[in-house]
Amino acid sequence: MGENRPQVDTRSKILSVAAALELRPPVALVTGYFDVLRVGDARELARVRHHPLLVVVLPVAGEILSPHARAEMVAALRVVDYVVIANYGGLDRLVEALKPVEYTRMEGEHAVRRDRWRQQLMEHVDRRQIN
């Protein structure tokens, strides 16, 4: 038999920018696209979680998943306390108001991984069509 754990509705971790502005410091802040969530993302989030962790899901061109779906995936991670879907203006407001004790930007890494993933997918499709 499994453990008797209370069920947590991860959607309750998803806040509006206005609600996130009400969070009390200290807070750690991580930003990224999280369009393809990978184990490396979970490890990085766990690494920076020395304070309550707020993750900001940013817009990305050509997204695979909707912003809300990406926010729900991130919110499902145990190490994440709060998630916000924001544009760069909202992000600037959060950084200015919350003055995070730790601030990690993952967008660059996410873009590189996404490009690599797309290239691998296209190569796989090409190989399948040749055979």
C-alpha positions, 0 to 999 in steps of 0.5 A: 500500500502507498503512503497516505499523502495529502493531495496538492492541487498544483494549479494553486501554485500558479499566481497572477503577476499581481498576486506574485507581487504580494509575496514576502521576501526572501524569494528565489526567482528562476525564469525560462520557457519550459516548453520542453521540461527536462530532468536538467530543469528539475535539477537546476530548480532544486539547486537554487531552492534555498528560499521559497522558489518563484518560477516565471514562465516566459513567452517563446515563439513557436511554442509547443505547449501553451503557457498555461500547460507549461506553468502546470508542468513546472508547478507539478515539481515539488521544489517549486513553490509558485509559478507565474506566466509573464511577459518581460514587462511583468518579469521586470516588475517582479524583479524590481518589487521582490528583489530576489535573493537569487535570480537564475535565467534559463531562457538561453539554455532552453533555446539552445536545447530546443534548437538541438531537440528540433534538429534531432527530431528532423534528422530522425524523421529524415532517416525514417523516410529514407528507410 
